[in-house]
Amino acid sequence: MRAVVQDALGGPEVLRVAEVPRPEPLPTEVLVRVHAAGINPVDWKTRQGGGMAGVLGEPPFTLGWDVSGVVEEVGFGVTTLAPGDEVYGMPWFPRQAGGYAEFVTAPARQFARKPATLSHEEAAAAPLAALTAWQVVVDTAHVTAGQRVLVHAAAGGVGHLAVQFARHLGARVVGTARESRHAWLGRLGAAELVDYTAQRFEDTVEDVDVVIDLLGEEHDATSTRSLKVLRKGGLLVAVPSGVSPEVQQAADARGMRTSAFLVEPDGAALTTIAGLIDKGEVAVEVEEVFPLEEAARAHRQGEDGHTRGKLVLRVGA
């Protein structure tokens, strides 16, 4: 099968398409013929030696955790899926899944049936970003109606879904994004928006119950600055790099809570999310779809840092 492989850590130029052995499903696993694979910031961070490179080990390896496709085979014991089922998922994260390839194998319950209203390209954009947003908003922050939720990088892959999930739960959502994204984010459910290129969010936002920091402390001290807008007892969820000892100490001194976060595979949650998508409650934004052979160009575009929603690789027909 064709797959994007890298033999060394480095820039986008290390990515190349090669022929590799097709995996075979073990008991409880399914073999999925991949139609499209989503691209996430963790992908290019890992390619460079950060992200999940410590989990994957030394190259060669194949990146990619977001996939949408069709079940080709099922291993012994699988009862929830059958050959021909259209599925999407985030298999194996943070271990290697090899999503930038024509086939992947993983436990059946790490997949869910693809939203019927989405193409494979759109569905492949969803799993990692949607599960991150869902597990932060629902499982970690326990957002409830009437709360004020601040989402940093609201126009990004995780951000635009976090906005929608929080709005779905009845929260009043505040987002940071470039002004050019404001009208779109307003349609997704953001009630207040701050153009971070024109003003400091802490100068205009206050009394927030939950901050979802998708930028991290290393990005202009976003976590530290976010404590200024949190209510006492409020929660800061720091997604990209966790909570530094300095941020934790500052939060403790102010009577605020913090939480680091890393997404986990969750087929049951993906089933719930698919239902919301098919009902029109949640939309998935895809900025551009690239052929598998142009994975390096897709990474370059993603690293520019101004993607609206997600970038996707088209793998098969």
N, C-alpha and C positions, 0 to 999 in steps of 0.2 A: 504494500500500500504506500501511497505518498504521505509524507509528513514533513513538517518544518522542524529541522533539527539545528542544534548549535553545538559545535565542538569545543568552544572556548567561551569564557565570559567576555563581554565587551559591548560595543555599540550595535546598532541595528544590522550592520553589515555581517555579523556573525550568523545571522539566520539564513538558512538555505533549505530548499526542498530536496528530499532524498527518498529513495525507496528503502523501506524498513519492513521487518516481518509483521504480519497482521497478528494482533493478539487473539487469544482464544478464551472464551468465558469459563471461569471456574464454577463450581456449584454456588448457587445463589446469585450469580452474576449474569448480566446481559451483555451481548455484543451489539453496539449501536453503530450503524452506518451514519457518519456525521455529514450533515448537509451544510452546517454553518457553525462557526466558532467565534465566541465573543472575545474581545480584547479588553484587558483591564490594566490599571496602573501597576498592579503586582506583577504583571507579566514582564514589563520592561525593567522594573526594579530587579526582578529575579535574573533577567538576562544579563544585567550589569554586575551581578554579584550580591545584591541586596535582596529585599523581599523574602522569598522562600528558598533562596539559593542554599542556605544552610540546611534546609530539610531535603532538598533534592540531591545535594552532594555535587561532586565535580561533574562537569559535562563529559560526554555528550548527554543531552536530554532534550525533550520536546515540551515546550510550554503549552499553556492553555488549560483552563478549567471550565469554561462555559461552552456547552455544546447543545445543539438541537439536531435531531435526526430521526432515524427509523430503526426500531429493533430488528436486528438481522437474525440473531440466535439467542436462545436462553439456556442457561446452565441448569443442572439438576436442582430441583427444589423451588424454582421460581414459579410463583402462582399469580403474581400481580400484573405481569406484563406478558405479551406474546409477540412472536414475529409479526411485523407489519404495523405495530403500534408506533405512532408518532410521539416522541418524548423529548423532554429537555431536562437539563440537570447541571449540577456543579460537582462532578464526581471527584472523590479522593482528597479534596483540598484539606490540608496544605501539601499532601504528598503528590507525586507526579501523576497527572491524569493523561497528559499527552493529547490535549484537545485539538491542537493544530494538526490534525491528521484525519485520514479517511475513515478510520474505525477507532473506537475506544471500548474498553470493557470496564465494568464497575458493578458493585452490588445493585441489584434491581431497585432497592428502596432508596437509592440516592438519586433516582430519576422520578419524574412525574409525567403524566400525559401533557403534551404541548398544548398551550392555549389554542383553541380552535380558530380564533379570530386572527392569529398572528402567522406570518410566514415563518419559515425556518430562520431566516436572517434576523427577523425581529425577536423571535423566541430565544435565539442564541445570545442576544444582548441582555437577557433578563437574569439568569440564575444567580451569578455571584453578586451583582449589584442589588437585585431584589432581595436576596436572602440577607445580605448585609443590612440593608435598610429595615427589613422586617424584624430581624433578630435584635437590632438596636432599638427600634421604636416600640415593638410589642413585647419582646422577651426580656430586654435589659432595662429600658426606661419605663416600661409599663405606662405608656402615655394614655391619658384619659381625656374625655371631653372637657373643654374649658381651659385646659392648660395652654401656656405659651411655650412654643418649641422653636428654638433657633437652629437652622440648618446652615452650616458653612459649606461653601461650594455647592450651592443648591442646584446649579445647572448641570452638574456632572452626572455620571452614571448612577452612583449611589444617591447623590443629592436629590435628583428630580424624583426618584422613587420614595425617598424618605419624606419629601414634601407631601406626596400623595397619600402615603400610609398614615401620616400624622393627621392630615386633613380628614381622611376617611374615619378616623377615630374621634373626630370632633374637636381637635386642637386648633388653636390659632397659630398659624405657621409664619415665622419670620425667616427670610432667606437672604444670604449674601451672594451677589452675582453681579456681573457686568450689566450696565443699564440696558444693553441690547437684548438681554435675556428676560427682562422684567415682565413684558407683556405675556410671553409664553408661560413663565412660572406663575403668573397671576391666574392664567386659565387652568393650570394644574392644581391650584388651591392655596398658593402663598398669599397671605393677607397683607403682609408688609415685606418690602424688599429694600435692601441697602446696596448701593453701588460701591463696592469696596475700592474702586479706582478713584472715587471722588471724595469719600469720607470714611472715617473710622467708625466701625459698627458700634463701638462702645460709647460713642458720642450721641447716638440716636436710639439705641435699644436699651430697654430696662425691664426688670421684673419678669425674667424668663424662668420657667420651671425646669426646662431641659435644654441643654446645648448639645448638638450633635456635631462634633468637630471632625470634619473630613479632611482638614488641612494639616493639623498637627502643630506642636509647639515649635518645631524647627521652621515653620512657615510664619515668619513675622510674629512669633510668640502668641499664636492664636489661642492656645489653651489658657495661658495666663491672662490674656486680655478678656477672654470669655468669662472668667470669674467675676469681672466687674459688672456683668449684666445679669448674673444669676441671683435669684432670691436665696435667702437663707434656707438651707435644706434642699436646695435645687441640685440637679445632677448634671455633671459634665461627662459625656461619653467621648473618649478620645480614640479614634479609630486607626489612623495610619501607624502611629508609633507608640501608643500607650501613654501612660501618665508618668511624667518624670517625678523624682523625689521632690523637686522644688515646687512643682505644681501641686502635688499632693499636700505638701506642708502648707502652702498658701490656702488651699481649699479647706483643710482642717481648721486653720486659724479663723476662717470666716463661717464655719458651720455648714460647709457645702460638701456634697458627695461627689466622688469620681469613679469612673470605671474604664478600664481598658477593654478592648474587644477584638476578637478575631472570629470571622464567620465560619460556620460548620455546614457540611452537607445536610440537607433536610428535605427529603422528598415530600413529606406530608405538608410542610409549609408551602412548597412549590405548588402543590395541588390547590391549596387555599388561594394562593396568589393568582394562579391560572383562572380560578373562578372570578376573582375581582377584575381581571383583565377582560375576560369574555363578557362580563356584565357592563363593561365600559366605565368601571369605577377607577381603573388605573391604566395609564398609557405608558408604553415603552418607546423612548426616542432613540432612533438610530441616525447618526449623522452621515455615515458613509460605509459602504460595503466594498471590500477589496478582494480580489482573487487570492487564493492561497499563496501563489507565487510572489505576491507583493506584501508579504508579512512585514518585511523590513520597512517599506514605505508607510505602512499602517502604524508601526511603532514610532517612526519619526513624527508622524502627525499627532499621535497621542501624547508624545512627550512635549509637544508645544504647549500643552496645558490649557487649551481653550475649547475643548470638544464639548458640543452640546449633546448630552446623552452619551451614546456609546458608538464605538467602531467595531466592525464585524468582518470576519474572513468568510468568504464563500468557499466551501470545501468541495461539495459534490452537488449533482443535480437533484 
